[in-house]
Amino acid sequence: MATPTRLSVDDVLRVNGSRRFAAAMAAASPFASLADALLAARRIWLNEVDVNGWLEGFAAHPAIGTTSPSVSKWSKEEQSAALSTATDSTAQELAEWNARYREKFGFVFMICASGRTAPEVLAELKRRYTNRPIVELENAAQEELKITEQRLAKLFSSEPTVSSHTTERPTIQSDKAADRIRIIGAHLGALPQPCANKAPEITGSSNRSRPPITTHVLDVARGSPASGIEVHLEMWKDVSAPPSFRNKDFNGWATLGTSVTNNDGRSGQLMDIVDNVAPGFYRISFNTGKYAPAGFFPYVSIIFEIKENQTAEHFHVPLLHSPFSFTTYRGS
């Protein structure tokens, strides 16, 4: 059996420049596997790190196209495709749009650039520039999470025994936290302040404020929210036949998203925010066996149907769980 990997704060800061994230990841280690580390990283970044922590993580990244010697090795590797495909005119346009983006949103343009060419990056930058600031903050947080996951994989694959003695720290830009939140502060200030332990609701180009399908888990045996439960949302993609009691061959499911419940028992985003959800059959599954190993249920899956005339509605599918029973319902 492989020795669990313990991460120090300095180890994690190589992966993500947020000190709050680094401290929480170090406290959650050791990790038995990369998969466990990735699961913890997603939970901590989306559920425990606040806006200031996100902005600190963003500030550790150079602007796309930067060739300064101070840029970290991993950033150079991630941007290699963009740098190698950038012409003089593209590089100039990237620099101009980077500056324009930062002026509007108050933070560097975040994108998981691995394998993306300069024209692809530039097109995405222009597309996202039209977003509202609160929407773009969430987009940037998701891109930072992708980068974090890639770097954790590098950390685990290249260094079986992680050591903090030789640490490549990301280059932190000199702007202070107050400067970074100056522009988005006005947009955030008008919003109700979420509980520090709630998973952020990630918005998109929609009139909705949350995804069409959401869930939470309540531990009725303890009378408290159930945190740390892995949740998967899937949609039935087999057009030849719907899922049914007589059809036990469930090969037609396609994953839409995964998350982990936070301290309030709520999962993070499981699907995109859209005005009209696609009609069809959905399955939401909960890893109750890991949460309650001595319980009766190794996992719980709930299948439900969204009809053609319901696509604009919201579907909240909670789980009320105990070791030997569970209940669900359609909520709002």
Secondary structure, 3 states (H helix, E strand, C coil): CCCCECCCHHHHHCCCCCHHHHHHHHHHCCECCHHHHHHHHHHHHHHCCCHHHHHHHHHCCCCCCCCCCCCCHHHHHHCHHHHHCCCHHHHHHHHHHHHHHHHHHCCCCCCCCCCCCHHHHHHHHHHHHCCCHHHHHHHHHHHHHHHHHHHHHHHHHHCCCCCCCCCCCCCCCCCCHHHHHHHHHHHHHCCCCCCCCCCCCCCCCCCCCCCCEECEEEECCCCEECCCCEEEEEEECCCCCCCECCECCCCCEEEEEEEECCCCCECCCCCCCCCCCCCEEEEEEECHHHHCCCCCCCCEEEEEEECHHHCCCCEECCEEEECCEEEECCEC
